[in-house]
Amino acid sequence: MTAVPVQNYARIAGVLFLISTVAGGFGEFFVPFQLIVANDATATANNIVLPNCCSAWVSRATSWKPSVM
């Protein structure tokens, strides 16, 4: 078994950190503007239950099945 250089682990951690940063920014800045309706609690609650912007993502994520080799 060959030793894996520490640099490979550092690169993987860096890539995962960048992915996490982009996903966090998306969640902090884009999603709230799509969900919250000013001065309308009912519309906000309806958006939180199933937002129109994310309904396609939800259906894709719940219908995804891994392929079996």
Biotite code that builds the C-alpha atoms (Angstrom):
import biotite.structure as struc

atoms = struc.array([
    struc.Atom([0.000, 0.000, 0.000], chain_id="A", res_id=1, res_name="MET", atom_name="CA", element="C"),
    struc.Atom([1.429, 3.329, -1.020], chain_id="A", res_id=2, res_name="THR", atom_name="CA", element="C"),
    struc.Atom([1.315, 6.392, 1.171], chain_id="A", res_id=3, res_name="ALA", atom_name="CA", element="C"),
    struc.Atom([-0.940, 9.211, 0.028], chain_id="A", res_id=4, res_name="VAL", atom_name="CA", element="C"),
    struc.Atom([0.730, 12.625, 0.249], chain_id="A", res_id=5, res_name="PRO", atom_name="CA", element="C"),
    struc.Atom([-0.767, 15.042, 2.740], chain_id="A", res_id=6, res_name="VAL", atom_name="CA", element="C"),
    struc.Atom([-1.095, 17.591, -0.084], chain_id="A", res_id=7, res_name="GLN", atom_name="CA", element="C"),
    struc.Atom([-3.830, 15.477, -1.694], chain_id="A", res_id=8, res_name="ASN", atom_name="CA", element="C"),
    struc.Atom([-5.887, 15.608, 1.494], chain_id="A", res_id=9, res_name="TYR", atom_name="CA", element="C"),
    struc.Atom([-5.302, 19.364, 1.712], chain_id="A", res_id=10, res_name="ALA", atom_name="CA", element="C"),
    struc.Atom([-6.515, 19.857, -1.865], chain_id="A", res_id=11, res_name="ARG", atom_name="CA", element="C"),
    struc.Atom([-9.636, 17.801, -1.234], chain_id="A", res_id=12, res_name="ILE", atom_name="CA", element="C"),
    struc.Atom([-10.341, 19.785, 1.931], chain_id="A", res_id=13, res_name="ALA", atom_name="CA", element="C"),
    struc.Atom([-9.871, 23.036, 0.013], chain_id="A", res_id=14, res_name="GLY", atom_name="CA", element="C"),
    struc.Atom([-12.290, 22.005, -2.722], chain_id="A", res_id=15, res_name="VAL", atom_name="CA", element="C"),
    struc.Atom([-14.880, 20.921, -0.144], chain_id="A", res_id=16, res_name="LEU", atom_name="CA", element="C"),
    struc.Atom([-14.442, 24.232, 1.666], chain_id="A", res_id=17, res_name="PHE", atom_name="CA", element="C"),
    struc.Atom([-15.058, 26.177, -1.552], chain_id="A", res_id=18, res_name="LEU", atom_name="CA", element="C"),
    struc.Atom([-18.177, 24.121, -2.301], chain_id="A", res_id=19, res_name="ILE", atom_name="CA", element="C"),
    struc.Atom([-19.403, 24.750, 1.235], chain_id="A", res_id=20, res_name="SER", atom_name="CA", element="C"),
    struc.Atom([-18.779, 28.487, 0.885], chain_id="A", res_id=21, res_name="THR", atom_name="CA", element="C"),
    struc.Atom([-20.717, 28.734, -2.378], chain_id="A", res_id=22, res_name="VAL", atom_name="CA", element="C"),
    struc.Atom([-23.619, 26.657, -1.035], chain_id="A", res_id=23, res_name="ALA", atom_name="CA", element="C"),
    struc.Atom([-23.715, 28.718, 2.164], chain_id="A", res_id=24, res_name="GLY", atom_name="CA", element="C"),
    struc.Atom([-23.742, 31.976, 0.230], chain_id="A", res_id=25, res_name="GLY", atom_name="CA", element="C"),
    struc.Atom([-26.587, 30.669, -1.907], chain_id="A", res_id=26, res_name="PHE", atom_name="CA", element="C"),
    struc.Atom([-28.531, 29.729, 1.210], chain_id="A", res_id=27, res_name="GLY", atom_name="CA", element="C"),
    struc.Atom([-27.908, 33.036, 2.929], chain_id="A", res_id=28, res_name="GLU", atom_name="CA", element="C"),
    struc.Atom([-28.487, 35.466, 0.079], chain_id="A", res_id=29, res_name="PHE", atom_name="CA", element="C"),
    struc.Atom([-30.670, 33.919, -2.631], chain_id="A", res_id=30, res_name="PHE", atom_name="CA", element="C"),
    struc.Atom([-33.113, 31.668, -0.818], chain_id="A", res_id=31, res_name="VAL", atom_name="CA", element="C"),
    struc.Atom([-34.499, 34.187, 1.727], chain_id="A", res_id=32, res_name="PRO", atom_name="CA", element="C"),
    struc.Atom([-35.376, 36.658, -1.033], chain_id="A", res_id=33, res_name="PHE", atom_name="CA", element="C"),
    struc.Atom([-37.334, 33.922, -2.792], chain_id="A", res_id=34, res_name="GLN", atom_name="CA", element="C"),
    struc.Atom([-39.171, 32.801, 0.347], chain_id="A", res_id=35, res_name="LEU", atom_name="CA", element="C"),
    struc.Atom([-40.015, 35.957, 2.303], chain_id="A", res_id=36, res_name="ILE", atom_name="CA", element="C"),
    struc.Atom([-42.876, 38.210, 1.142], chain_id="A", res_id=37, res_name="VAL", atom_name="CA", element="C"),
    struc.Atom([-42.970, 41.594, 2.898], chain_id="A", res_id=38, res_name="ALA", atom_name="CA", element="C"),
    struc.Atom([-46.122, 42.267, 4.970], chain_id="A", res_id=39, res_name="ASN", atom_name="CA", element="C"),
    struc.Atom([-47.761, 38.979, 3.929], chain_id="A", res_id=40, res_name="ASP", atom_name="CA", element="C"),
    struc.Atom([-47.353, 36.159, 6.432], chain_id="A", res_id=41, res_name="ALA", atom_name="CA", element="C"),
    struc.Atom([-49.627, 33.794, 4.516], chain_id="A", res_id=42, res_name="THR", atom_name="CA", element="C"),
    struc.Atom([-47.627, 34.083, 1.299], chain_id="A", res_id=43, res_name="ALA", atom_name="CA", element="C"),
    struc.Atom([-44.387, 33.623, 3.232], chain_id="A", res_id=44, res_name="THR", atom_name="CA", element="C"),
    struc.Atom([-45.738, 30.489, 4.916], chain_id="A", res_id=45, res_name="ALA", atom_name="CA", element="C"),
    struc.Atom([-46.864, 29.111, 1.544], chain_id="A", res_id=46, res_name="ASN", atom_name="CA", element="C"),
    struc.Atom([-43.416, 29.785, 0.093], chain_id="A", res_id=47, res_name="ASN", atom_name="CA", element="C"),
    struc.Atom([-41.761, 27.997, 3.004], chain_id="A", res_id=48, res_name="ILE", atom_name="CA", element="C"),
    struc.Atom([-43.992, 24.929, 2.639], chain_id="A", res_id=49, res_name="VAL", atom_name="CA", element="C"),
    struc.Atom([-43.054, 24.472, -1.034], chain_id="A", res_id=50, res_name="LEU", atom_name="CA", element="C"),
    struc.Atom([-41.301, 27.360, -2.743], chain_id="A", res_id=51, res_name="PRO", atom_name="CA", element="C"),
    struc.Atom([-41.839, 27.684, -6.493], chain_id="A", res_id=52, res_name="ASN", atom_name="CA", element="C"),
    struc.Atom([-38.154, 28.337, -7.148], chain_id="A", res_id=53, res_name="CYS", atom_name="CA", element="C"),
    struc.Atom([-37.087, 25.110, -5.487], chain_id="A", res_id=54, res_name="CYS", atom_name="CA", element="C"),
    struc.Atom([-39.907, 22.726, -6.413], chain_id="A", res_id=55, res_name="SER", atom_name="CA", element="C"),
    struc.Atom([-37.977, 21.384, -9.409], chain_id="A", res_id=56, res_name="ALA", atom_name="CA", element="C"),
    struc.Atom([-34.912, 20.760, -7.231], chain_id="A", res_id=57, res_name="TRP", atom_name="CA", element="C"),
    struc.Atom([-36.984, 18.993, -4.599], chain_id="A", res_id=58, res_name="VAL", atom_name="CA", element="C"),
    struc.Atom([-38.620, 16.715, -7.137], chain_id="A", res_id=59, res_name="SER", atom_name="CA", element="C"),
    struc.Atom([-35.256, 15.862, -8.703], chain_id="A", res_id=60, res_name="ARG", atom_name="CA", element="C"),
    struc.Atom([-33.609, 15.252, -5.337], chain_id="A", res_id=61, res_name="ALA", atom_name="CA", element="C"),
    struc.Atom([-36.380, 12.991, -4.080], chain_id="A", res_id=62, res_name="THR", atom_name="CA", element="C"),
    struc.Atom([-36.657, 11.000, -7.300], chain_id="A", res_id=63, res_name="SER", atom_name="CA", element="C"),
    struc.Atom([-32.891, 10.407, -7.661], chain_id="A", res_id=64, res_name="TRP", atom_name="CA", element="C"),
    struc.Atom([-31.817, 6.821, -7.299], chain_id="A", res_id=65, res_name="LYS", atom_name="CA", element="C"),
    struc.Atom([-28.219, 5.663, -7.468], chain_id="A", res_id=66, res_name="PRO", atom_name="CA", element="C"),
    struc.Atom([-27.337, 3.369, -10.328], chain_id="A", res_id=67, res_name="SER", atom_name="CA", element="C"),
    struc.Atom([-26.448, -0.188, -9.449], chain_id="A", res_id=68, res_name="VAL", atom_name="CA", element="C"),
    struc.Atom([-23.376, -1.594, -11.091], chain_id="A", res_id=69, res_name="MET", atom_name="CA", element="C"),
])
